[in-house]
Amino acid sequence: MIRNVLIIEDMEYHMDRLCAILADIPEVNVLKAYNMEQAYCMLSSNTIHLFLVDIILDAKNNRGDVSGLEIVQTIRQNKSYEFTPVIFVTSLEDPKLFSYSELHCYGYIEKPFDADEVKRLIKQALNFPVVEEDKYMYLRKEGIIYPIKTKDIVFVQNIRYKTRVKTVRDEIIVARIGVSEMVSELNSPHFIMCSRNTIVNKEHIEYVDFPNRYIKFRDIDEMIEIAKPMIKKFREMLKK
């Protein structure tokens, strides 16, 4: 499984150094943010499995800056990231008391970096078990509302005037849901489009046959076709 690691660091030199170290760790996708705005943008479009956050992000303009701590405070308010590992990058003498007690910090990387120590800590953090809160898609059929766990959904497909929701155990067919409404209702980065009418859950994919343009799932016998114009974008989204 590819894990997304978001580095929030304002200094180009330190950013490049951390990226080079992470390049040696298998199945890691590095995302970069140099300030708070870029960090929040990354959060809105990706699922992050580990944060590396520089405590001081604006030292040039603010000698007392601790905006990295502020970013993590905001991140912790999101239930999806309440317990996601955070490693602070710091040259401060002792920010530990506040960070450990209030922000559930996993550990610290001190400047200058020791590459072996950084790798060891990151590998440990990526193996840290995180319990995800169950999310639901709510479907209305004949006046009855059905809550379905999004993690159990294999794909959602529009066929003519109906929407078909296939789960690991069964399926439900309801009145057609628009694609944009469908994406909003699923509210999960695990779902990606493979055609203009079909969204699949990449967590259930066993493999993808790109030459023949079909998706094989672990949990069901049925396979789904990838629309030819969407192959490139689908391949990119699958890596995130």
RALIN-V470605 format. One record per residue. N is the residue number from 0. RES is the residue in one letter. OMEGA is omega in degrees with one decimal (* if undefined). Layout:
n:N res:RES omega:OMEGA
n:N res:RES omega:OMEGA
//
This chain:
n:0 res:M omega:177.2
n:1 res:I omega:176.7
n:2 res:R omega:178.1
n:3 res:N omega:175.9
n:4 res:V omega:178.9
n:5 res:L omega:175.6
n:6 res:I omega:176.7
n:7 res:I omega:-172.1
n:8 res:E omega:-175.0
n:9 res:D omega:-177.2
n:10 res:M omega:-176.7
n:11 res:E omega:-177.7
n:12 res:Y omega:-179.4
n:13 res:H omega:176.7
n:14 res:M omega:-179.6
n:15 res:D omega:-179.0
n:16 res:R omega:179.4
n:17 res:L omega:178.3
n:18 res:C omega:179.3
n:19 res:A omega:178.9
n:20 res:I omega:-179.2
n:21 res:L omega:179.9
n:22 res:A omega:179.9
n:23 res:D omega:-178.8
n:24 res:I omega:-176.6
n:25 res:P omega:172.5
n:26 res:E omega:176.3
n:27 res:V omega:174.9
n:28 res:N omega:-175.5
n:29 res:V omega:173.3
n:30 res:L omega:-173.5
n:31 res:K omega:174.0
n:32 res:A omega:-177.6
n:33 res:Y omega:-179.9
n:34 res:N omega:-176.3
n:35 res:M omega:-177.3
n:36 res:E omega:178.7
n:37 res:Q omega:179.0
n:38 res:A omega:-179.2
n:39 res:Y omega:177.1
n:40 res:C omega:177.7
n:41 res:M omega:-179.6
n:42 res:L omega:-175.8
n:43 res:S omega:-174.9
n:44 res:S omega:-178.6
n:45 res:N omega:169.6
n:46 res:T omega:-176.6
n:47 res:I omega:-179.6
n:48 res:H omega:178.7
n:49 res:L omega:176.4
n:50 res:F omega:167.3
n:51 res:L omega:-170.2
n:52 res:V omega:172.8
n:53 res:D omega:-179.6
n:54 res:I omega:-178.3
n:55 res:I omega:-177.2
n:56 res:L omega:-178.0
n:57 res:D omega:-175.6
n:58 res:A omega:-177.7
n:59 res:K omega:-175.7
n:60 res:N omega:-175.8
n:61 res:N omega:-175.1
n:62 res:R omega:179.7
n:63 res:G omega:-174.3
n:64 res:D omega:170.1
n:65 res:V omega:-174.5
n:66 res:S omega:175.0
n:67 res:G omega:176.2
n:68 res:L omega:-179.7
n:69 res:E omega:177.9
n:70 res:I omega:-178.1
n:71 res:V omega:174.8
n:72 res:Q omega:178.9
n:73 res:T omega:178.8
n:74 res:I omega:-177.7
n:75 res:R omega:177.8
n:76 res:Q omega:176.3
n:77 res:N omega:-175.6
n:78 res:K omega:-179.7
n:79 res:S omega:-176.3
n:80 res:Y omega:-176.8
n:81 res:E omega:-177.2
n:82 res:F omega:176.5
n:83 res:T omega:-177.0
n:84 res:P omega:175.4
n:85 res:V omega:173.5
n:86 res:I omega:179.7
n:87 res:F omega:172.7
n:88 res:V omega:-171.2
n:89 res:T omega:168.9
n:90 res:S omega:177.5
n:91 res:L omega:-177.2
n:92 res:E omega:-176.9
n:93 res:D omega:174.6
n:94 res:P omega:-165.8
n:95 res:K omega:-173.9
n:96 res:L omega:-179.1
n:97 res:F omega:-172.7
n:98 res:S omega:-179.5
n:99 res:Y omega:-173.5
n:100 res:S omega:-173.9
n:101 res:E omega:-171.3
n:102 res:L omega:177.7
n:103 res:H omega:-178.8
n:104 res:C omega:-180.0
n:105 res:Y omega:-178.8
n:106 res:G omega:-175.9
n:107 res:Y omega:168.8
n:108 res:I omega:-178.0
n:109 res:E omega:175.0
n:110 res:K omega:-4.2
n:111 res:P omega:-172.8
n:112 res:F omega:167.7
n:113 res:D omega:-171.2
n:114 res:A omega:-178.3
n:115 res:D omega:179.4
n:116 res:E omega:178.9
n:117 res:V omega:179.0
n:118 res:K omega:-179.2
n:119 res:R omega:-177.4
n:120 res:L omega:-179.5
n:121 res:I omega:178.9
n:122 res:K omega:177.0
n:123 res:Q omega:-177.1
n:124 res:A omega:-179.2
n:125 res:L omega:175.7
n:126 res:N omega:-178.3
n:127 res:F omega:-177.8
n:128 res:P omega:178.8
n:129 res:V omega:178.5
n:130 res:V omega:-179.5
n:131 res:E omega:176.8
n:132 res:E omega:178.8
n:133 res:D omega:175.6
n:134 res:K omega:-174.9
n:135 res:Y omega:167.4
n:136 res:M omega:-176.4
n:137 res:Y omega:-177.0
n:138 res:L omega:179.0
n:139 res:R omega:178.3
n:140 res:K omega:179.2
n:141 res:E omega:175.6
n:142 res:G omega:-179.9
n:143 res:I omega:178.1
n:144 res:I omega:-179.6
n:145 res:Y omega:173.8
n:146 res:P omega:-179.8
n:147 res:I omega:177.6
n:148 res:K omega:-178.0
n:149 res:T omega:-179.4
n:150 res:K omega:179.3
n:151 res:D omega:-178.4
n:152 res:I omega:179.0
n:153 res:V omega:174.7
n:154 res:F omega:175.0
n:155 res:V omega:-171.0
n:156 res:Q omega:174.5
n:157 res:N omega:177.5
n:158 res:I omega:-176.6
n:159 res:R omega:-176.5
n:160 res:Y omega:-177.8
n:161 res:K omega:171.9
n:162 res:T omega:-177.7
n:163 res:R omega:179.5
n:164 res:V omega:-178.1
n:165 res:K omega:178.4
n:166 res:T omega:-178.8
n:167 res:V omega:-177.1
n:168 res:R omega:-177.1
n:169 res:D omega:176.0
n:170 res:E omega:176.8
n:171 res:I omega:179.3
n:172 res:I omega:-176.5
n:173 res:V omega:175.7
n:174 res:A omega:-173.0
n:175 res:R omega:175.4
n:176 res:I omega:178.1
n:177 res:G omega:-176.0
n:178 res:V omega:-179.7
n:179 res:S omega:177.0
n:180 res:E omega:179.3
n:181 res:M omega:179.2
n:182 res:V omega:179.6
n:183 res:S omega:-178.6
n:184 res:E omega:179.6
n:185 res:L omega:172.9
n:186 res:N omega:-179.2
n:187 res:S omega:178.0
n:188 res:P omega:179.0
n:189 res:H omega:-177.3
n:190 res:F omega:-179.8
n:191 res:I omega:-178.8
n:192 res:M omega:173.4
n:193 res:C omega:172.0
n:194 res:S omega:-177.7
n:195 res:R omega:-178.9
n:196 res:N omega:-173.9
n:197 res:T omega:175.5
n:198 res:I omega:-178.1
n:199 res:V omega:176.7
n:200 res:N omega:-174.6
n:201 res:K omega:177.2
n:202 res:E omega:-179.0
n:203 res:H omega:-177.6
n:204 res:I omega:175.2
n:205 res:E omega:174.1
n:206 res:Y omega:178.2
n:207 res:V omega:175.4
n:208 res:D omega:-176.4
n:209 res:F omega:179.1
n:210 res:P omega:-179.6
n:211 res:N omega:172.6
n:212 res:R omega:172.9
n:213 res:Y omega:-177.9
n:214 res:I omega:175.9
n:215 res:K omega:-178.7
n:216 res:F omega:178.6
n:217 res:R omega:-164.9
n:218 res:D omega:-178.1
n:219 res:I omega:-179.4
n:220 res:D omega:-176.4
n:221 res:E omega:176.2
n:222 res:M omega:-177.5
n:223 res:I omega:-179.8
n:224 res:E omega:174.1
n:225 res:I omega:177.9
n:226 res:A omega:-175.4
n:227 res:K omega:-179.0
n:228 res:P omega:-174.3
n:229 res:M omega:-175.9
n:230 res:I omega:-177.2
n:231 res:K omega:-179.0
n:232 res:K omega:179.6
n:233 res:F omega:179.8
n:234 res:R omega:179.4
n:235 res:E omega:-179.0
n:236 res:M omega:-178.7
n:237 res:L omega:-177.1
n:238 res:K omega:-175.2
n:239 res:K omega:*
//
